[in-house]
Amino acid sequence: LVDGVILNGPIMDSKAGEKFVEEACKIIMEEVIQKANDVTEKVCEWRAPETLKKILDLEMRDTGESHQKLLQLCQDVIQYSVKTSRNAISSHPRFFNQLYAGIDYYSLVARFITEALNPSVYTYEVSPVFLLVEETVIKKMIEFIGWEEGDGIFNPGGSVSNMYAMNLARYKFCPEIKEKGLSGLPRLVLFTSEECHYSMKKAASFLGIGTENVYFIKTDERGKMIPEELEKQVQRARKEGSAPFLVCATAGTTVLGAFDPLDEIADICEKHGLWLHVDASWGGSALISRKHCRLLHGIHRADSVAWNPHKMLLAGIQCCALLVKDNSGLLKKCYSAKAAYLFQQDKFYDVSYDTGDKSIQCSRRPDAFKFWLMWKALGTTGLEERVNRALALARYLLAILK
């Protein structure tokens, strides 16, 4: 007993806690998973914000609620949430939002496991299994891109992957910026499609590059970047005394689903010594399809690629990787802060498995695990079938519209 606190007692009643988890999981199974494809179920029990606040009783009080009331609250949360869940075969016929692929049962179980284990993937000593899984998945994704070797890390969203890539390209262009900052440097500029994801502007703002230094390149009638326009803008920037350092191409634009001509863009990047990043957050999964991988022809010439398996492959939000061709430790050089209390170099294992110095984050979710377990269950052939089906559905819809 210290300061009136019992130190060797349980924080909560474990038996009661286990019972609560069991009953809550039953609610999830019945109300979310089993009803995911029930046509008679509403997509959402819509309520205005003020009404919904009252229904959910959001106020937090000095004393806790009973388990029975908490279970009812779980029911209410499910009832008034949008039903994005759907299985890998079919979906709720009335859910049409563009940002959700559905639910994969294996990925879902993987999420249950990681939530229960509560891991953080920054050192091998605290997360051995999940770091090995991430390494394996990244190697396989690199193989599909067509690189002989590479590096990578899973991030909380494609926007973060794009920001990482922008910062990495800037570091490669000017390594001293990590210590000395932007002062004294020429005006850094980057180039991207006018159909690019808005995260490119956000990243430029966040990194101190400035949105005015993002050159948006014209696209053709199908939404693809025009290489000749890129060449013109690069030359223009150089004449203005600016310092071009990055081109961001897009493989699967947000609105039109366009794939930029990567080979032609890569030619320009090589000519001018520019880092080529491909935002394949949406379209990267087409690499797994032997029929549709041609859409990303030339991606092997990129320096970095953002790829989100949670989109077309149903890996579950969020599951996003940044993949880098450089295998000399560029990620670690760019992001390492050398925190000695975590990343000692004299540990009892190979410290190259410690990934925390390759990321801005310290605490990081094992998002690769849900992709890995799903991949193990379906095999590459099963994932390929998902890609082919998704694109076949797109063609079917287009035929109906025509």
C-alpha positions as MATLAB code, in Angstrom:
seq = 'LVDGVILNGPIMDSKAGEKFVEEACKIIMEEVIQKANDVTEKVCEWRAPETLKKILDLEMRDTGESHQKLLQLCQDVIQYSVKTSRNAISSHPRFFNQLYAGIDYYSLVARFITEALNPSVYTYEVSPVFLLVEETVIKKMIEFIGWEEGDGIFNPGGSVSNMYAMNLARYKFCPEIKEKGLSGLPRLVLFTSEECHYSMKKAASFLGIGTENVYFIKTDERGKMIPEELEKQVQRARKEGSAPFLVCATAGTTVLGAFDPLDEIADICEKHGLWLHVDASWGGSALISRKHCRLLHGIHRADSVAWNPHKMLLAGIQCCALLVKDNSGLLKKCYSAKAAYLFQQDKFYDVSYDTGDKSIQCSRRPDAFKFWLMWKALGTTGLEERVNRALALARYLLAILK';
ca = [
       0.000    0.000    0.000;
       1.548    3.299   -1.150;
      -0.257    6.627   -0.775;
      -3.457    4.706   -0.164;
      -3.070    2.729   -3.410;
      -2.894   -1.086   -3.427;
      -0.002   -1.897   -5.777;
      -0.242   -5.686   -6.024;
      -3.936   -5.957   -6.800;
      -5.603   -6.250  -10.231;
      -6.539   -3.038  -12.041;
      -9.964   -4.510  -12.757;
     -11.892   -7.722  -12.189;
     -10.439  -10.045  -14.838;
     -13.402  -12.444  -14.838;
     -15.863   -9.614  -15.344;
     -13.627   -8.149  -18.035;
     -13.430  -11.453  -19.897;
     -17.213  -11.795  -19.732;
     -17.640   -8.289  -21.138;
     -15.287   -9.043  -24.038;
     -17.151  -12.287  -24.767;
     -20.554  -10.589  -24.837;
     -19.283   -7.633  -26.862;
     -17.774   -9.995  -29.462;
     -21.130  -11.758  -29.721;
     -22.775   -8.411  -30.496;
     -20.138   -7.679  -33.149;
     -20.695  -11.065  -34.773;
     -24.487  -10.770  -34.817;
     -24.942   -7.072  -35.545;
     -21.985   -6.315  -37.810;
     -20.627   -9.415  -39.517;
     -23.777  -11.504  -39.972;
     -25.892   -8.532  -41.045;
     -23.284   -7.083  -43.398;
     -25.066   -8.326  -46.522;
     -28.671   -8.371  -45.322;
     -30.732   -6.440  -47.876;
     -33.383   -5.695  -45.277;
     -30.881   -3.873  -43.062;
     -30.414   -0.135  -43.469;
     -27.029    1.237  -44.443;
     -27.428    3.780  -41.659;
     -29.984    4.880  -39.073;
     -29.381    8.527  -39.866;
     -29.800   11.105  -37.119;
     -28.838   14.784  -36.952;
     -25.732   15.493  -34.812;
     -27.576   16.996  -31.833;
     -30.089   14.131  -31.786;
     -27.352   11.529  -32.029;
     -25.441   13.103  -29.137;
     -28.471   12.602  -26.903;
     -29.100    9.030  -28.041;
     -25.517    7.960  -27.361;
     -25.166    9.781  -24.031;
     -21.626   10.890  -24.868;
     -20.914   12.612  -21.548;
     -18.067   11.129  -19.471;
     -18.682   11.134  -15.705;
     -16.743   10.684  -12.484;
     -18.167    7.197  -11.941;
     -18.145    4.395  -14.481;
     -21.123    2.761  -16.171;
     -22.287   -0.812  -15.647;
     -21.291   -3.484  -18.133;
     -24.925   -3.894  -19.128;
     -25.171   -0.230  -20.025;
     -21.867   -0.395  -21.877;
     -23.092   -3.362  -23.927;
     -26.208   -1.395  -24.831;
     -23.953    1.480  -25.826;
     -22.033   -0.906  -28.094;
     -25.350   -1.887  -29.683;
     -26.246    1.782  -30.194;
     -22.879    2.614  -31.722;
     -23.331   -0.179  -34.257;
     -26.949    0.752  -34.959;
     -26.209    4.385  -35.722;
     -22.926    3.859  -37.572;
     -22.682    3.594  -41.348;
     -22.514   -0.069  -42.372;
     -19.349   -0.095  -44.448;
     -18.760   -3.774  -43.699;
     -19.282   -6.232  -46.483;
     -17.665   -9.528  -47.264;
     -15.233  -10.358  -50.022;
     -17.938  -11.792  -52.266;
     -20.793   -9.317  -52.113;
     -21.749   -6.061  -50.442;
     -24.685   -4.194  -48.992;
     -26.568   -3.183  -52.157;
     -27.174    0.334  -50.904;
     -23.686    1.303  -49.764;
     -21.950    3.213  -52.557;
     -19.279    5.325  -50.872;
     -16.108    5.401  -52.945;
     -13.527    4.887  -50.213;
     -14.346    1.388  -48.943;
     -13.504   -1.994  -50.419;
     -15.314   -4.210  -47.933;
     -14.426   -6.720  -45.249;
     -12.152   -9.729  -45.514;
     -12.697  -12.292  -42.777;
      -9.017  -13.243  -42.484;
      -7.950   -9.613  -42.284;
     -10.620   -9.033  -39.655;
      -9.326  -11.895  -37.506;
      -5.815  -10.488  -37.869;
      -7.099   -7.188  -36.510;
      -8.728   -8.965  -33.581;
      -5.383  -10.600  -32.789;
      -3.355   -7.407  -32.988;
      -5.890   -5.462  -30.922;
      -5.760   -8.156  -28.253;
      -1.956   -8.310  -28.216;
      -1.634   -4.496  -28.343;
       1.800   -4.517  -30.029;
       3.919   -1.666  -31.343;
       6.369   -2.350  -34.154;
       9.525   -0.381  -33.520;
      11.987   -2.929  -32.083;
      12.352   -6.678  -32.527;
      12.527   -7.241  -28.786;
       8.929   -6.042  -28.276;
       7.404   -7.130  -31.604;
       9.364  -10.035  -33.123;
       6.550  -11.723  -35.042;
       5.042   -8.604  -36.570;
       8.386   -7.153  -37.672;
       9.232  -10.400  -39.472;
       5.784  -10.364  -41.073;
       6.234   -6.767  -42.221;
       9.646   -7.540  -43.682;
       8.217  -10.519  -45.593;
       5.259   -8.569  -46.972;
       7.430   -5.625  -48.036;
       9.827   -7.953  -49.866;
       6.911   -9.492  -51.744;
       5.467   -6.097  -52.686;
       8.898   -4.991  -53.897;
       9.038   -8.115  -56.046;
       5.755   -7.172  -57.737;
       7.047   -3.663  -58.445;
       9.975   -5.250  -60.243;
      12.884   -4.114  -58.088;
      15.703   -6.524  -57.295;
      15.976   -5.061  -53.794;
      14.519   -2.248  -51.754;
      13.199   -1.069  -48.434;
       9.889    0.068  -47.022;
       7.619    0.686  -44.097;
       3.886    0.559  -43.369;
       2.320    3.928  -42.577;
      -1.024    5.272  -41.305;
      -2.435    6.131  -44.736;
      -1.389    6.865  -48.304;
      -1.198   10.575  -47.499;
       1.525    9.856  -44.945;
       3.349    7.621  -47.435;
       3.313   10.460  -49.973;
       4.653   12.867  -47.353;
       7.399   10.398  -46.406;
       8.360   10.071  -50.078;
       8.472   13.846  -50.559;
      10.692   14.272  -47.519;
      12.890   11.368  -48.592;
      13.339   12.875  -52.061;
      14.256   16.220  -50.509;
      16.760   14.544  -48.165;
      18.336   12.699  -51.093;
      18.596   15.995  -52.993;
      20.044   17.881  -50.023;
      21.070   15.677  -47.033;
      22.222   18.632  -44.913;
      18.640   19.881  -44.733;
      18.042   17.428  -41.877;
      20.329   19.409  -39.576;
      20.442   22.881  -41.123;
      16.883   23.304  -42.359;
      15.676   25.235  -45.406;
      17.531   28.506  -44.891;
      20.061   29.273  -47.575;
      18.637   26.754  -50.014;
      17.270   27.647  -53.452;
      13.530   27.481  -54.053;
      12.686   23.761  -54.053;
       9.923   22.758  -56.471;
       8.132   19.535  -57.307;
       5.853   18.412  -60.111;
       2.675   16.372  -60.072;
      -0.473   15.807  -62.100;
      -3.370   18.249  -61.869;
      -5.408   15.114  -61.078;
      -3.136   14.101  -58.190;
      -4.331   13.360  -54.686;
      -4.690   16.424  -52.478;
      -2.154   14.977  -50.052;
       0.628   16.312  -52.276;
      -0.376   19.893  -51.444;
      -0.720   19.006  -47.774;
       2.717   17.404  -47.717;
       4.309   20.421  -49.404;
       2.713   22.673  -46.804;
       3.652   20.439  -43.868;
       7.284   20.092  -44.968;
       7.768   23.822  -45.467;
       8.127   23.553  -49.241;
       4.976   25.583  -49.812;
       1.975   24.875  -52.003;
       3.056   27.561  -54.479;
       6.095   25.417  -55.234;
       3.975   22.500  -56.408;
       3.717   22.628  -60.209;
       0.537   20.929  -61.408;
       1.037   19.360  -64.822;
      -1.765   19.315  -67.382;
      -3.524   16.037  -68.120;
      -5.133   14.653  -71.254;
      -8.831   13.938  -71.739;
      -8.500   10.694  -69.774;
      -6.797   12.323  -66.798;
      -3.232   11.158  -67.503;
      -0.248   13.462  -67.047;
       1.095   14.805  -70.356;
       4.873   14.148  -70.413;
       5.573   17.006  -72.811;
       3.943   19.429  -70.366;
       6.097   18.023  -67.575;
       9.240   18.638  -69.612;
       8.162   22.231  -70.268;
       7.514   22.916  -66.592;
      10.831   21.425  -65.472;
      12.684   23.626  -67.946;
      10.644   26.645  -66.865;
      11.482   26.036  -63.200;
      15.197   25.801  -63.941;
      15.124   29.038  -65.953;
      13.437   30.745  -62.988;
      16.331   29.694  -60.775;
      14.349   27.092  -58.844;
      15.640   23.679  -57.827;
      13.424   20.813  -59.060;
      13.826   17.685  -56.948;
      10.717   15.491  -57.300;
       8.093   14.284  -59.743;
       5.039   12.536  -58.338;
       3.162   10.406  -60.857;
      -0.165    8.761  -60.082;
      -1.210    5.166  -60.731;
      -4.971    5.329  -60.298;
      -6.162    8.910  -59.837;
      -8.863    9.513  -57.250;
     -11.611   10.716  -59.592;
     -10.965    9.173  -63.016;
      -8.788    6.205  -62.068;
      -6.161    7.295  -64.598;
      -2.670    5.809  -64.765;
       0.085    8.238  -65.703;
       2.546    7.115  -68.449;
       5.306    6.039  -66.091;
       7.944    5.114  -68.655;
       7.823    8.499  -70.374;
       7.806   10.314  -67.043;
      10.767    8.223  -65.868;
      12.709    9.282  -68.978;
      12.254   12.933  -68.011;
      13.222   12.244  -64.397;
      16.416   10.495  -65.452;
      17.246   13.308  -67.864;
      16.942   15.962  -65.149;
      18.096   13.931  -62.141;
      14.720   14.021  -60.367;
      13.318   11.577  -57.813;
      10.290    9.739  -59.219;
       7.577    8.852  -56.726;
       4.493    6.934  -57.840;
       1.352    7.373  -55.789;
      -0.131    3.946  -56.448;
      -2.241    4.019  -53.303;
      -5.318    3.097  -55.304;
      -3.950    1.396  -58.414;
      -0.930   -0.423  -57.017;
      -2.879   -3.614  -56.423;
      -3.219   -4.041  -60.194;
       0.410   -5.200  -60.080;
      -0.825   -8.513  -58.681;
      -2.969   -9.133  -61.767;
      -1.191  -10.616  -64.769;
      -3.988   -9.176  -66.894;
      -3.886   -5.606  -65.583;
      -0.298   -5.054  -64.382;
       0.378   -3.421  -67.756;
      -1.438   -0.355  -66.401;
       1.656    0.311  -64.281;
       4.214   -0.393  -66.984;
       7.461    1.321  -66.044;
       6.824    1.449  -62.294;
      10.078   -0.434  -61.718;
      11.870    2.780  -62.705;
      10.374    4.695  -59.777;
      12.428    5.608  -56.723;
       9.481    5.171  -54.357;
       5.929    3.844  -54.467;
       2.915    4.307  -52.185;
       0.585    1.274  -52.222;
      -2.554    0.747  -50.119;
      -3.717   -2.898  -49.927;
      -6.748   -1.738  -47.923;
      -8.315   -0.374  -51.092;
      -8.716   -2.893  -53.900;
      -7.501   -5.932  -51.942;
      -9.807   -5.535  -48.875;
      -6.992   -5.686  -46.312;
      -8.932   -3.457  -43.926;
      -8.399    0.208  -43.127;
      -5.646    1.092  -42.681;
      -3.008   -0.891  -44.561;
      -0.588    1.332  -46.450;
       3.041    0.887  -47.441;
       5.781    3.166  -48.719;
       8.257    1.168  -50.776;
      11.688    2.532  -51.689;
      14.109    1.256  -54.318;
      17.167    2.400  -52.352;
      18.459   -0.325  -50.043;
      21.405    1.554  -48.546;
      19.505    2.651  -45.444;
      18.154    5.909  -46.875;
      14.951    5.703  -44.834;
      16.917    5.331  -41.620;
      19.374    8.092  -42.523;
      16.509   10.453  -43.258;
      14.350    9.708  -40.211;
      16.695    8.459  -37.505;
      16.936   10.485  -34.296;
      19.250    7.910  -32.660;
      17.182    7.470  -29.515;
      19.717    5.565  -27.422;
      17.196    4.287  -24.892;
      15.438    2.308  -27.658;
      17.879    1.632  -30.464;
      21.044    0.399  -28.775;
      23.529   -1.106  -31.213;
      24.830   -3.796  -28.823;
      21.620   -5.784  -28.364;
      21.568   -9.579  -28.244;
      20.035   -9.844  -31.747;
      20.479   -8.376  -35.239;
      19.380   -4.750  -34.727;
      18.686   -4.312  -38.442;
      15.249   -5.704  -37.564;
      14.526   -2.608  -35.452;
      12.434   -0.373  -37.718;
      11.635    2.532  -35.414;
      14.416    4.694  -36.842;
      12.920    4.372  -40.339;
       9.706    6.086  -39.284;
       8.554    9.428  -37.905;
       6.456    7.431  -35.468;
       7.695    5.424  -32.541;
       4.481    3.587  -31.662;
       3.273    1.986  -34.890;
       0.531   -0.502  -35.637;
       1.326   -3.913  -37.188;
      -0.798   -3.190  -40.262;
       1.166   -5.598  -42.457;
      -0.170   -8.542  -40.436;
      -3.748   -8.308  -41.731;
      -2.446   -8.213  -45.311;
      -0.149  -11.164  -44.609;
      -2.829  -13.381  -43.022;
      -5.234  -12.603  -45.853;
      -2.511  -13.344  -48.413;
      -1.696  -16.632  -46.681;
      -5.384  -17.589  -46.797;
      -6.093  -16.641  -50.407;
      -2.715  -16.983  -52.061;
      -1.550  -14.661  -54.810;
      -4.089  -16.232  -57.158;
      -6.951  -15.304  -54.845;
      -5.747  -11.708  -54.593;
      -5.413  -11.588  -58.372;
      -9.033  -12.701  -58.717;
     -10.141   -9.795  -56.515;
      -8.327   -7.295  -58.716;
      -9.731   -8.804  -61.903;
     -13.250   -8.816  -60.465;
     -13.021   -5.178  -59.362;
     -11.937   -4.012  -62.802;
     -14.524   -6.227  -64.493;
     -17.219   -4.575  -62.366;
     -15.936   -1.167  -63.466;
     -16.199   -2.163  -67.125;
     -19.679   -3.592  -66.513;
     -20.855   -0.322  -64.954;
     -19.343    1.672  -67.808;
     -21.178   -0.487  -70.343;
     -24.479    0.131  -68.542;
     -23.871    3.894  -68.430;
     -23.094    3.950  -72.147;
];
